[in-house]
Amino acid sequence: MRICVIDGQGGGIGSLIIKRLREEFREQIELIALGTNAIATAAMMKANANRGASGENAVIWNAAQADVIIGPLSIVMAQGMLGEVTPAMATAVSSSPARKILLPHNQENAFLVGLSDEPLPHLVEYIVKNFLKEITGNVRS
């Protein structure tokens, strides 16, 4: 299973996601770090992604190859992450046949009504327990 984690700016959200997924699933899944910039990609690679790439073309190409895409809500918003998410990136992610798991990180002047304001580590744990265990067959390597 190929899971693409997309992040930008400093890569902190993506790094936390990759670290937790690697702890839970070890080498059972392939983790691809996709940064909107090289700094974000490097941070996610340090968190133990299998491979990584940066920039618009990397996001566009890998979104079409992914089984699952995980990242903040802004990865489907043109000009998200202070303009780091290009319209082409947002289109590629939202059009991908992959299952998309988006974190409701309210930084883009877009608010998701009705969600609780949970800390990021709690949201990542929710992803692992409620989405990915089902997808991966609940097997830990």
Buried (B, 14 or more C-beta within 10 A) or exposed (E): BBBBBBBBBBBBBBBBBBBBBBEBBEEBBBBBBBBBBEBBBBBBBBBBBBBBBBBBEBBBEBBEEBBBBBBBBBBBBBBBBEEBBBEEBBBBBBEBEBBBBBBBBEEBEEEEEEEEEEEBEEBBBEBBEEBBBEBBEEEEE
